């Protein structure tokens, strides 16, 4: 067994680091852009007078970094070559995301806005897999430049993780002699709505509550009569671009249908495993950053005449965190590699439990590491002059989003006890 990184991935990390040093770090320092990353970061990023939305200057800076990364050939790494990508692997993306997050806050990779110079493009994958030719032509190229932005209208306030009980409904309706659909309902936590050109609205079109089938997806243009942003939800980590929407008498033509009718949840599952393993790698990287910064500080901080690092009360918690990080890295990379060996539609049936293990444990570990870093650094760790409070606040959300850790653990339990997955046959007829 060979646990070394493939040479092409190791070489690519060197290339990315050189690009960051050459292009991104100077941009980060230019025109006091460092204000978005130092102790002023929350105020600099947040337009408190505009509902807590991201400041336009902040989003413009992120756009400029992405444009430079795209010009250099890095932004689309994970996408197929036909879209200008490098056919990047899940293993490659996991390694890159850990590598970036372990470097701390910076313009190269800032996950508060899901920003990275090596991008995630779930909408492109969904369009490529389920979109009609005219939808691909209309929307895919604009995803890379920001000209088209499709947000994800799945979650509802009353239903959260259970999409099968959503209250939003769509019914066939003809207007002006043209066949289409009328949509009524509400949505919650629709990230990116403030600059969206379209919202992928999921609505029940047949069946009964609790059925997985009977839900369809519609590409609703924004703005449109009847779709109202009621409020932006202020969160633990600001700024916010996560609003609550009301949808009343919204009409779209037949060609707004996205994917197979009645099987819209397949779109929601299309990219979930890739998202979860990359999120896990990011949380691992952030945890490693917190651990390493704590070690450095404990070596130079010398209260009562000796370095903090000589105290077991400092050593042992960091030993435990470092041990968990080492084990988790192996599981993440093994799982990402195994994902690369399977067709995408088989990952759910054969490997979903391992992806969930990586995700929930990495997100939890990151919070523990950030909390420990604050404790080791004392008062300065609690201040915004160190990044640990920001890392804690941001990564705390990952224990809820992309499937809460309880949902992830239920998936693991389903595989473990044979209610689903490869072990199902082992326990056939032995209890339900």
N, C-alpha and C positions, 0 to 999 in steps of 0.2 A: 504494500500500500504506500502511495506517495502523497504526503500531505502538503507538499510545496505548492505555491501558487503557479499556475500555468505562466510560462514566460511572457506570453502576449499581454496578460493582465498586469504582471509586475512591470513590464516596460511601459504600459499605458499609464500607470500611476506616475511614473517619472515624467512622462510627457504632460500629464495634467498638472502636476506640480509646477513644471516650468511655465506653463500657460498662466497659471494663477499668479506666479511671481512676476511675469512679464506684463500681463494685461489687467488682472483683476485687483491685485493689491494696490497698484498706483491709482486705479479708479476709486477704490475704497478710501484713499487718503485725499483725493482731489476735492476741492470746494467744500471742505469740512464734511465730506460724506461719512467720515468716521463717527459722526454724531449718531448715526443709525445703529451703531454697534457698541458704543461706550456707555457710560452711566446715564446718558441722555436718551437712550434708545427708545424707550416707550413713548416719551413725549414727542421725539422727533418723528416717529413712525405714525403716530395717531393724530387724526384731525378730530379733536374733541368737540369742535363746533359743528361738525358735519356728521353727527351721529356715531362718532367713534370709528369712522372708516379709515383705512390706510391713507396717509397723506399722498397727494399726487406726486410729490418729489420722491418719495420713497419708492413708489411703484415704477416711476420713470427710471430710477437707478437700477432696479431689478431687471427692467426691460433692456436697458443698455448692456448689462452684464450678460444676459441671455443672447442678445444680438451678437456680441463679440464671441461668445462661446459657439454660436451657430456658424458664424463666419469661419471660425477655426476648425469646425468639424466635430465638436464635442457634444453639443446640446442634444442631438438625436441619436446618440450612441446606441441606445437600447432598441431602436426601431429597425425594421427591415431596410435593406439597402435601397429598395425601390422608393422609399420615402426619404432618402438622403442619410439613413442611419448606417450603423456598422454591424448590424445583426448581433448586437451585444447580448451576452448571456445573463441569466439570472445570477450566476456566480459572479460574473464581472460586475454587475450592478451592486450586489451585496458588498463586495470588496471595496468598490469605489465609495459607496455611501458611508461605510464604516470609516474609511480613510479620511473622508472629508469631515465628518462629524467629530472625529477625534482631534481635529485641528482647532476646535472651538468656534466661536461666533465669527462670521465673516461673510463677505459678499459672494464667496465661492459657493456657499451652501448655507441657506438660512431657512430652516424648515417651518418657521412661523407662518410663512406664506407659501410653503411647499416649493420653495425656490432652490434650484441648483443649476450649476453650469453644465451638469449632465442630467438632462431632464427626464421626468416621468410624463408619459403621454397616454393615459388610459383612454381618453376620448378617441384618439387616433386608432388605438387597437380595437375599440368598439365599432368605430366606423368601418374599419378595414374588415372586420369579421361579420358585421350585421348590416352595414349601410348599403343602400342601393347605389348604383353607379353615379347617379346624379347627386346624391348626398355626399359621396366621397369627393366628387369634383368640386362641390360647393364649399365644403367645410375643412378638408384635411390640410391643405396648404396654409390656410389662415391660422391654424393652431400653432404653427411655429413662429409666426410674426405677431400674434396677438390680434389680428384683424377679425378673426372669428373666435368667440369664447363661449363654449357650451358648458353651463353648470348642470349639476346633477340634482334633480328634484324628486328624491325618493322618500326621505324621512318625513314623518309627521309628528306633531307634538304629542298626540295621544297614543302613538304606536311604537315609536322608537325603533328598536332592533327588529320588531316583527312587522315586516313589510306586507305580509299576506293579509293583514287586517286593515290595510289603509282605507281611509274614508273617501279619498278622491275618486270621483267617478267620471267616465267619459261615455257618451252615448252618441250614436250616429245621428247626424242632423244635416239637412240640406239647406244652404243659404244662397240666395241669388242664383238658384239653379245649379249650384255646385255641391257635390257630396263632401261631407267632412264630419267633424266630431265636435261636440260641445263638452267642455271640461269644467267641472265644479269641484271645489274642495279647498284644501289648505296644505302648506308644506312648511317645514322647519329646518333650520341650519343649512340653508342653501348657499354654500360658500361660493363667493365670486359673483354674486348676483349684481353687484353694483356696477360691473363693467361687462356683464354678459351680453352677447348678441342673441343667444338662444338659451332656453332652459329645457333640458330633457325631463319632461314631466311624466311620471309614472302614475297610471290611473287604472282602476278596475273597469274592465269592459264586459266581463261576463263572470259567471261562477258566483260562489258565495265566499263570505269572509273566511279566511283560513286556507283557502285553496291557493296553491302556488301558481297554477295556471289561471288564466282569465285576467291577467294584468298586462297592459300594453304600455308602450312608451311613445311619446310624441315630442318632436322637436318644435317647441313653441317659440316664435320670435319675440324678442324683447326690445323695446316695449310693445305691449299689446293691450287693447282695452280689456279690462276685467282682471288683469294680473297686477296685484298691488303689493308692494313692499310695505308691510305694516310697521315693522321696526327692525332695527339691527340689535341683535342680542349681545350686550356687553359681556365679556368673558374674563376668566382668570388671567389670561394673557392677551393684552391689547396690542395692536388694533383689532377690530372685528370686521369681517366681511361675511357674517353668517346671519342672514335675516330670516324672519318669519313672513311667509307669503299667504295672501288670500287669492283664490282663483274662483271667479264668479262669471259664469256665462262667457267663458273664453272659447272662441271658435277657431278651429284650424282645418285646413283642407285635408283630403285623404293622403296627399303626398307628405304630410308632416309625420306620418307613422314611421317609427324608427324600429327596425328589426321585425321579427315575426309577430303577428297579432296574437294576443293571449299568452305570449311567452316572453314578456318584457323583462322578467326577473333574470333571464339568462344574460342580459346586458349587464345587470348589476353584478353578476358573478363572473363576468368575462375576465376581469383583470384583478380580482380580489386577492388572489394568492401572490401575484407579483407585487402588488401594493404592500401586502402584509410582510413579505420577507424583506423588502427594501426598508420598510419602516422599522423592522426589527434590527436591521443592520445599522440604521441611523441611531437608534436608541443605544445600541451597543457602543457605537463610536462616541456618543456623548458621555456615556458612563465611563469609558476609558479615559476621556479627557478629564473628567472630574477626579478620577482616581489618580492620574498622573500629576495633575496640578496639586492635589493634596500631598502627595509624596514629596514633590519639590518644596512645597511650603514647609512641611514638617522637618525637612533637612536643614533649612536655614533659620527657622524661627526658634529662638532659644530662650524661653522663659525660665526663671530660676537657675540660670547658668548652664543649661544643657538643652540640646536640640529636642524638639517635640518628638522627633522620629525615634528617640531612645525609649519612649514610653509604650508599654504594651497596650495601654488604652487607646493609643493612636494606631499602633501597628496592626492589632488583631482585626478590627473592623475593616481596614483596608485590605488585609490579607484575604478575608472572606470575599470581599467584593472582587478583588483581582482574580481569585480562584473561579468565581462564578463567571466572570467575563471570559476567561480562557475556555471554560467548558462550553459556554454559549456560542463563542466564535466557531468552534468546531461543529456544533449542531447547525448553526446558520449556514455555514459554507457547505456542509454535507447535504443539507436539505435543498439549498439553491442548486447544487450540482445535480441532485436527483431530479429536480424540476426540469432541468435542461435535457434530461434523458427521456422525458415523457411528452406526448402530445398534450396541449393545454387542456383539452376536455377530459383528460384522464387524471389530472392532478387532484381534482376534487374527490375522486373515488379511491385514490391510492396513497396520497401524500398530505392531504389536508390537515391531518392531525399534527404532523411534524411542523407544518407552517404555523399552525396555531400555537404550538409549544414555543417556537421561536419568538413569536410576536408578543404573547402575553408576558413571557418571562423577561424579555429584553426591555419592554416598557416599564415593568415594575423595577427591574434592576437599575434603570437610568434614574428613576425617582429616588431610590435608595442611595445611589452614588452621589447625586446632587445634594441630597440632604446631609450626607456625611461630609462632603466637601465644605458645606456651609459651617458645619460643626468644627471641623479641623481648622478652618481659617478664622473662626471666631467672629468678632464684630465686623471685620472687613469682608468676610464671607457672606454675611447677612446683607451687606450693602449692595447697591447696584454698581459699585465700582469693580465688582467681580461678576462673572456671568452665571454663577450657579443658580441664583434665584430665577433668572430667565429660563435656564435649561429646565429647572424643576417645573416652573409654571407651564412651559410649552409641552414638555413630554408627559405631563400629568394628563393632558387631554387624550393622548394615545391609548390610555387604559380604558377609554370610552369609545373613541371613534374607530373606524375601520373594523367594527365588531368589538364590543366591550370584552374585557378579559373574562367575564362570566360566560359570554357566548363562545369565546375561544376554548375555555375549559370544558364546556359542554361538548364541543366538537371532539376534543381529545377523549373525553369520557365515552362518547359514542363509538369511537374506534376501539378504545381500550376494552370495553365491555361487549363489543361485537354487535351493537345496534346498527352499525353501518361500517363500511370499509372492508378491507381484506379479511378481518377476523369474524365477519358476520356468519360465514358458513360454520366456523368452529363452534359457535354457540347456538346454532339453529335448533329450535324446539326446546331450549332450556330457559324459558321465561321471557317475558316481553316487558 
